[in-house]
């Protein structure tokens, strides 16, 4: 399979992290996340959102949205539970990540660390920062009495939430008050098969 | 099962529409979407995001996020395909809806038609309107040569996208140029078991 990828995108890292755990080989093709010219020519026929990650299967069929790609590879593996309620819970946390976590934490990180013009977004960053801390509060509360977001082992919900949480400091977020999150971040990184975002 | 619900929320309507198609009985409990005081007391132990829909199963276990609830009820029914790639495509369009469509179209609709103070949000509505039209363009393109978003019949991806698209005019969106979307909206509404958002 071919992965249209960015080395700094947490959404792309989610896919690379799962593929590493599953020991599935793939080809990476890097796409610029700052200069978006040429995206329609490159991705238009594959992913109408023109975003990365975009996956292309060996038969040419394409798939967009990190959550959908995680599900495609994760179903049937140890990273997606078999129980119906737990499967839905995994999706609950993945939708939470895309709706409440990523638009705050990933966007603040992009503006501050990767846009090349952080001053342009400074006025809008305060609102995203507040929203990001609310998402972190929700995570901290969930992890207060459990090791993983769903069930008793790491799932694609943990992978989805790890991606931007472990680099949240690049977006100006202070994670020191979040002890349960810190323990969970360490557990994810200790799993055999783990790779770093810059690997 | 018990559904914490709002009669005006498209996210809640998605769940009611699927439950109607599946002919599953449930109890509705209405939650105010403008006055959010008391939400923590009401939903805090059930859904850390404090949002509706929140589902409570007969054994007391809870589930949040409309997409996760749709998957919970949809898996194993005719509204979620059995093919692995098509299942992932259904999720692709559901994540698209929550990431690119809902934050634009549903939010503009809420500000304009339900917040009670549309003038307060007027300055920020232009950006959401532009984002909403981009999402509608993506939908129109997808539907140009197909009847449903995935496969050959209605899935929960159609239900998820229908919810806020069919009331997009309340957010100031002009749908007349979108002929393929208009045909698809009519197909969804013609399905046996369909209910309206105000039912």
Interface residues (C-beta under 8 A of the other chain):
Chain A: X48 X49 X57 X61 X63 X64 X65 X66 X67 X68 X69 X71 X72 X75 X84 X85 X87 X88 X89 X91 X92 X94 X95 X96 X98 X99 X100 X102 X103 X138 X141 X142
Chain B: X48 X49 X57 X61 X63 X64 X65 X66 X67 X68 X69 X71 X72 X75 X84 X85 X87 X88 X89 X91 X92 X94 X95 X96 X98 X99 X100 X102 X103 X138 X141 X142
